[in-house]
Amino acid sequence: MNENLKACIVMNRIPTIPTLKEKKALIDFINQNNANESVFLMDNLLSERIAYKRSVSEGMGVMEYNDNKAKNEWSQFYDELIGYLGGKK
């Protein structure tokens, strides 16, 4: 086993509706069934956003597309991931 291996779980395509119970249920399920403590559930998630589909269809990346919520979401995700991996920007 590679003791230096780092793994994380990213919740992806999560609906942006804050009242949905499925997000909390998923977090609870992961926390209850994560026997391997080296697997980290990231705090930041990636939502189901139309901006992601539109940016691709226009040949752009999310950071190039004009949607501040999507840009902020990706920036926060990236910062957390780089911090977890111990890397530098």
N, C-alpha and C positions, 0 to 999 in steps of 0.2 A: 504494500500500500504506500502511496506517495504521501508522506506526512506534510509536504509543503503545498499540496493541492488545496485550492480554495474553491468553494462552490457556493453559489447563491441562487435564491429563487426570486424571480422577477414576476410580479403579477402584471399581466399584459392583456390589453383589450378589455379593461375593466370599464363598465358603463360610468358615465360622468354623473349619473343621478345619485345624489348623496344619501337618499333615504333607502336605497336598496339594501336588503339584509344579506345578500349573497357575498358581498365583499367581506363583511365581518365573519360570516360562516366559513369562508375560504381561509381567512387568517387563523381562525380558531382551529380548523382542521389541520392546517400545516403545522401550527405550534404543538398540537396534541400528538401528531404522528411523525414528528421530526426527531427520531431517536438519535440521529447523528448530529451532534452539536457543532460539527464543523460546517454544516450547511446553514447559511445565513439567509433569513427572509429580509429582503430589502424593504426599507421604510417607504421609499419612493416607488411609484408604480407608473405604468404607461396605460393611459385611458384609451377607450375607443373614440377616436376623434376623426371627423371628416377631413380635417386638415392634413392628416397623414396620407389619405387616399388622394386628395387633390394635389398635394405637393408631388407625389410620384407621377401622377398623370400629366403634370406640367414639366416633368423632367427636373425637379428640384429636390433638394433635401429639406427636411423639416426646418432646419435653421435658416434656410433661404426663403422659405415661404412666409407669407404675411399673416401669421397667427401667433400672437404673443402667448396665449395659454399653452399651445403645443410647444413653443420654443422653451418656455419656462419649465414645463414638465420634463423635456429632454435634458435641459441643463441641470436640473436637480438630480435626475436619474444618473447622468454622467458623473457629476461631482461625487455622489454617494458611491458609485461603482469604483471610481478611481481611488477614493479614500479607502474603501474596503480592500482593494488590491494592493494598496500601499504605493501606488504609482504617483507620478507627477504629471501635471497638465502640460 
